Amino acid sequence: MRGGGAAAAAGGLLVPRGALILLGICNALSLDIKASSKVRAFVGEKVQLTCTFKSSSPITESLTVDWTYRPLTGGQMETIFHYQSVAYPTTVGKFKDRISWVGNIAKGDASIAIQSPVMSDNGTFICSVKNPPDVYHNIPQTVLIVTERGFSFQLTSAVLLSILVFLPSIIVVILMLVRLGRKSGVLKEKKKSGCKKSSIEVSDESEHTDTCSGRLKAWCLNCVDTDEEEPY
């Protein structure tokens, strides 16, 4: 085939030469962007959405960063943050006054943070970076899941199996310890009652002893008086 407006053969297909040139340019001038596929957060606690990039061109003031958001329930994408030399968080919508810049362009960091997240913030976030002439890049998506801290624990199969196996054993051991403790207390009470007398019994015995000794003393005195009065 000839040049000019002719087509070039590639992989068995006829592809216009202009398209091949454009494809080569896109591959040469491309950005590599990385972001977490899923981020979990708790209601009211600050959360960071991480985004890093590598550019084949020197970083200039023309570099821009855009973060867009789409709710989990669906709907149109909306821009919630823009950066070009200076951070421009959105001034309208649900994220008003809640987006802050935590990135560092010199280090290839285009991260942002969300203050006081709520469960209605759940959705998909996309980080886009352009550093002309390096403007072509992949489109990583980050899904944000916001939950209450008390409901963040999820039972895995291993944890659930452990609970089902060990919980009955723990209950049996606790019941045995309680039963042994009760038996020990009953035995102690029996020993105490067998070795000691009650206060009532002690007082009765003391009164009885005092009465007997008093009677015996009076009888002895009468005996002495009677012997002295008898005439010889």
SULWODA-V81235 format. One record per pair of residues at least 12 apart in sequence whose C-alpha atoms are under 10 Angstrom apart, sorted by the first residue. I is the first residue (numbers start at 1). J is the second residue. Records with the same first field share a line. If there is no record, write none. Layout:
I = J ; J
This chain:
3 = 17
4 = 17 ; 18
5 = 17 ; 18
6 = 18
7 = 19 ; 20
8 = 20
25 = 134 ; 136
26 = 133 ; 134 ; 135 ; 136 ; 137
27 = 134 ; 136 ; 137
28 = 56 ; 57 ; 134 ; 136
29 = 55 ; 56 ; 57 ; 131 ; 132 ; 133 ; 134 ; 135 ; 136 ; 137
30 = 54 ; 55 ; 56 ; 57 ; 130 ; 131 ; 132 ; 133 ; 134 ; 135 ; 136 ; 137 ; 138
31 = 53 ; 54 ; 55 ; 56 ; 57 ; 128 ; 129 ; 130 ; 131 ; 134 ; 135 ; 136 ; 137 ; 138
32 = 52 ; 53 ; 54 ; 55 ; 56 ; 129 ; 136 ; 137 ; 138 ; 139 ; 140
33 = 51 ; 52 ; 53 ; 54 ; 55 ; 108 ; 109 ; 110 ; 127 ; 128 ; 129 ; 137 ; 138 ; 139 ; 140
34 = 50 ; 51 ; 52 ; 53 ; 54 ; 109 ; 110 ; 127 ; 138 ; 139 ; 140 ; 141 ; 142
35 = 49 ; 50 ; 51 ; 52 ; 53 ; 110 ; 111 ; 125 ; 126 ; 127 ; 139 ; 140 ; 141 ; 142
36 = 49 ; 50 ; 51 ; 52 ; 140 ; 141 ; 142 ; 143 ; 144
37 = 50 ; 124 ; 125 ; 140 ; 141 ; 142 ; 143 ; 144
38 = 124 ; 125 ; 141 ; 142 ; 143 ; 144 ; 145
39 = 122 ; 142 ; 143 ; 144 ; 145 ; 146
40 = 122 ; 143 ; 144 ; 145 ; 146 ; 147 ; 152
41 = 114 ; 116 ; 117 ; 118 ; 119 ; 122 ; 144 ; 145 ; 146 ; 147 ; 148 ; 149 ; 152
42 = 116 ; 117 ; 118 ; 119 ; 145 ; 146 ; 147 ; 148 ; 149 ; 150 ; 151 ; 152
43 = 115 ; 116 ; 117 ; 118 ; 119 ; 120 ; 121 ; 145 ; 146 ; 147 ; 148 ; 149
44 = 114 ; 115 ; 116 ; 117 ; 118 ; 119 ; 146 ; 147 ; 148 ; 149
45 = 114 ; 115 ; 116 ; 117 ; 118 ; 146 ; 149
46 = 98 ; 113 ; 114 ; 115 ; 116 ; 117
47 = 112 ; 113 ; 114 ; 115 ; 116 ; 117 ; 144 ; 146
48 = 99 ; 100 ; 101 ; 102 ; 111 ; 112 ; 113 ; 114 ; 115
49 = 67 ; 102 ; 103 ; 110 ; 111 ; 112 ; 113 ; 114 ; 125 ; 126 ; 127 ; 142 ; 143 ; 144
50 = 102 ; 103 ; 109 ; 110 ; 111 ; 112 ; 113 ; 127 ; 142
51 = 67 ; 103 ; 108 ; 109 ; 110 ; 111 ; 112 ; 126 ; 127 ; 128 ; 129 ; 140 ; 141 ; 142
52 = 103 ; 104 ; 105 ; 107 ; 108 ; 109 ; 110 ; 111 ; 127 ; 129
53 = 105 ; 107 ; 108 ; 109 ; 110 ; 127 ; 128 ; 129 ; 130 ; 137
54 = 107 ; 108 ; 109 ; 129 ; 131 ; 137
55 = 108 ; 129 ; 130 ; 131 ; 132 ; 133 ; 134 ; 135 ; 136 ; 137
56 = 131 ; 133 ; 134
57 = 131 ; 132 ; 133 ; 134 ; 135
58 = 131 ; 132 ; 133 ; 134
59 = 105 ; 106 ; 108 ; 130 ; 131 ; 132 ; 134
60 = 84 ; 85 ; 105 ; 106 ; 131 ; 132
61 = 84 ; 85 ; 86 ; 131 ; 132
62 = 84 ; 85 ; 130 ; 131 ; 132 ; 133
63 = 83 ; 84 ; 85 ; 105 ; 129 ; 130 ; 131 ; 132 ; 133 ; 134 ; 135
64 = 82 ; 83 ; 84 ; 85 ; 86 ; 87 ; 105 ; 110 ; 128 ; 129 ; 130 ; 131 ; 132 ; 135
65 = 81 ; 82 ; 83 ; 84 ; 85 ; 87 ; 88 ; 105 ; 110 ; 111 ; 127 ; 128 ; 129 ; 130 ; 131
66 = 79 ; 80 ; 81 ; 82 ; 83 ; 84 ; 88 ; 89 ; 110 ; 126 ; 127 ; 128 ; 129 ; 130
67 = 79 ; 80 ; 81 ; 82 ; 83 ; 89 ; 110 ; 111 ; 112 ; 125 ; 126 ; 127 ; 128 ; 129
68 = 80 ; 81 ; 82 ; 124 ; 125 ; 126 ; 127 ; 128 ; 141
69 = 81 ; 95 ; 121 ; 122 ; 123 ; 124 ; 125 ; 126 ; 127 ; 141 ; 142 ; 143
70 = 121 ; 122 ; 123 ; 124 ; 125 ; 126 ; 143
71 = 120 ; 121 ; 122 ; 123 ; 124 ; 125 ; 143 ; 144
72 = 120 ; 121 ; 122 ; 123 ; 124 ; 143 ; 144 ; 145
73 = 120 ; 122 ; 123
74 = 123 ; 124
77 = 124 ; 125 ; 126
78 = 90 ; 93 ; 125
79 = 93 ; 125 ; 126
80 = 92 ; 93 ; 94 ; 95 ; 96 ; 98 ; 99 ; 125
81 = 95 ; 96 ; 99 ; 100 ; 101 ; 112 ; 127
82 = 101 ; 128 ; 129
83 = 101 ; 105 ; 110 ; 129
84 = 105 ; 130
85 = 105
86 = 101
87 = 99 ; 100 ; 101 ; 102 ; 103
88 = 100 ; 101
89 = 101 ; 112
94 = 120 ; 121
95 = 114 ; 115 ; 116 ; 117 ; 121
97 = 114 ; 115
98 = 113 ; 114 ; 115 ; 116 ; 117
99 = 112 ; 113 ; 114 ; 115 ; 116
100 = 112 ; 113 ; 114 ; 115
101 = 113 ; 114
108 = 129
110 = 127 ; 128 ; 129
111 = 127
112 = 127
117 = 144 ; 145 ; 146 ; 147
118 = 145 ; 146 ; 147 ; 148
119 = 144 ; 145 ; 146 ; 147 ; 148
120 = 145 ; 146 ; 147
121 = 144 ; 145 ; 146
122 = 143 ; 144 ; 145 ; 146 ; 147
123 = 142 ; 143 ; 144 ; 145 ; 146
124 = 141 ; 142 ; 143 ; 144 ; 145
125 = 140 ; 141 ; 142 ; 143 ; 144
126 = 139 ; 140 ; 141 ; 142 ; 143
127 = 139 ; 140 ; 141 ; 142
128 = 140 ; 141
